[in-house]
Amino acid sequence: MATCILRINMTDLTYRVEDVPEAYKHLGGRGMTSSIVADEVPPLCHPLGPNNKLVFSPGMLTGTAAPTSARVSAGAKSPLTGGIKESNAGTSWACDLAAIQVKAMVVEGQPKAKGKFWGVHLAWDAAAGKPKVEFFDATEYAGKSLYEVFPKVYERFGNKVAVAGCGVAGEYGYCNAGIVYNDELRRPSRYSGRGGLGSVMGSKGLKFIVINDDGAPGVQIADKALFDQGRKKMTEALLTHNITKPKGTLNSYGTAALINVLNEAGGLPTRNFSSGRFEGAGSIAGEAIFDGVKQRTGKETYNHACSPGCIIHCSNTWYKPDGTEHTSCVEYESAWALGADCGIDNLDDVAEMIHLCNAYGLDTIETGTTIAVAMEAGVIKFGDSKGAINLVQEMGKGTPMGRILGGGTELTGKAFGVTHVPTVKGQSMPAYEPRAVKGIGITYATTTMGADHTAGYTIAPEILGVMGKQDPLSPEGKAGLSRAFQATTAFIDSSGHCLFIAFAILDIASGYEGMVEETNGVLGTNWSAADILALGGSILKKERTFNEAAGIGKAADRLPEFMKLEPLPPHNQVFDVPDSALDSVFAEL
């Protein structure tokens, strides 16, 4: 594990390296970010003010040979929800942060001078045996496309570094601004997308964090034999499960394989959550991407890894008709938000919007759902893909319309007097209709993060049959299901593993054993499966306590009113989970 906490003070451009407190000794990822935010950030502070803090933490296993574990968590008080936020991403930047012995990086304060941006360069000081920091003027990179400035950062610091940053969306203070990281080809395409954390970074005057791990000691492993035993079990589970294996569902069709699956289930939100089926789904689905890439490049191409050590390989690349690269990656959520939810079935236009979101530093989910609400308001028509591209460009330019849309789905609904706004705690719902998949609706309502499918992915049993198929239209037992998934997910987010390991470890018992053994091997702990759930639960309770102090209590654990009143085609279901069931999720944790 990394062995220090690194504090970056943006008020006076200083830093200090601290020992890890005993209470944080066995934390990482989400467990670390949420603990520091809960302990140090005033719950009532302004998210873009000087008292908020931005915390980065690699997972417990990040930087090791554990498969698919190169994840980093970013945490802060969210400008979008007003509550605690953790958003994670897969990137080599996470591994490099762990390699230089940083267990958590805490960005504090903000410059007194507005409009000036700084970068920090992290490296390993071999003589001192700790990381060192150099500040550099990054104002020249502001106001520009990330595709333009990322190559310049690499030219300045060399191709071996890893980069994190914010785009113009973060500079503008948008509530839908993400934090961008490099992918394996040094593209600005990996994101801690949700919750507006890119604007927290921008509010600190911090444009880039560059890491060079040359000479760094790497992650220390307490029990190598136990770690290797667990790693082998996890690897075997991932390589044999139908969803995660080579040339399996994710490797072949990417996460967008879910477009057709959810459409068939009647749970693909369409035209601002007015239907569960989209007639153009097949044109933007993973299968269409696979076939289109083959046609445009002349070869059958399987997907690639988003980060070092990933063996699932679910990230794709879309190409233009002439065979040149258009964008990477067309994820399920992005294809849905900028496609089906807007009534758009033109894959090239969806890819162009994803490319623009990457260029500006925008969360594709919040961007797509915001445009869908604007469509409902009559700003442009549903299905107008060229008009939608123009609206994304407005966000990038910072025009008055762009700033309204950059405020997110809920703000846009208020600005245009729309009542049909699919948000919880200020954050828009992702690509699963809660009236057609009741368990995920409970997760949306009750998670500490605002509407978030990754917080408790009950889609696994309800739609994909992982752990045994459950009826997605039935509310029975779903509160307990969501609770268990939320606690387990809080641990996975802390471990550094990608959430997609859940498919394999929930179906293959040895895979779950492997996760526990990997963790014990690195930390020197003796945790059991029960301890894993208990740790996940304790993280949720910390987050819940912060939110309550910020004024976000159980009254906010509800879905929008229209979902209780309007039956959703094709099943003509409403969200009929009683409030008592929603209240029980945390009451029984």
Secondary structure, 3 states (H helix, E strand, C coil): CCCEEEEEECCCCEEEEEECCHHHCCCCHHHHHHHHHHHHCCCCCCCCCCCCCEEEEECCCCCCCCCCCCEEEEEEECCCCCCEEEEEEECHHHHHHHHCCEEEEEEECCCCCCCCCEEEEEEEECCCCEEEEEEEECHHHCCCCHHHHHHHHHHHHCCCCEEEECCHHHHHCCCCECEEEECCCCCEEEEECCCCHHHHHHHCCEEEEEECCCCCCCCCCCCHHHHHHHHHHHHHHHHHCCCCCCCCHHHHHCHHHHHHHHHHCCCCCECCCCECCCCCHHHHCHHHHHHHHHHHHCCCCCCECCCCCCCCCCECCEECCCCCEEECCCCHHHHHHCCHHHCCCCHHHHHHHHHHHHHHCECHHHHHHHHHHHHHCCCCCCCCHHHHHHHHHHHHHCCHHHHHHHCCHHHHHHHCCCCCCCEECCEECCCCCCCCCHHHHHHHHHCCCCCCHHHCCCHHHHCCCCCCCCCCCCCCCHHHHHHHHHHHHHHHHHHCCCCCHHHHHHHCHHHHHHHHHHHHHHHCCCCCHHHHHHHHHHHHHHHHHHHHHCCCCHHHCCCCCHHHHCCECCCCECCCCCHHHHHHHHHCC
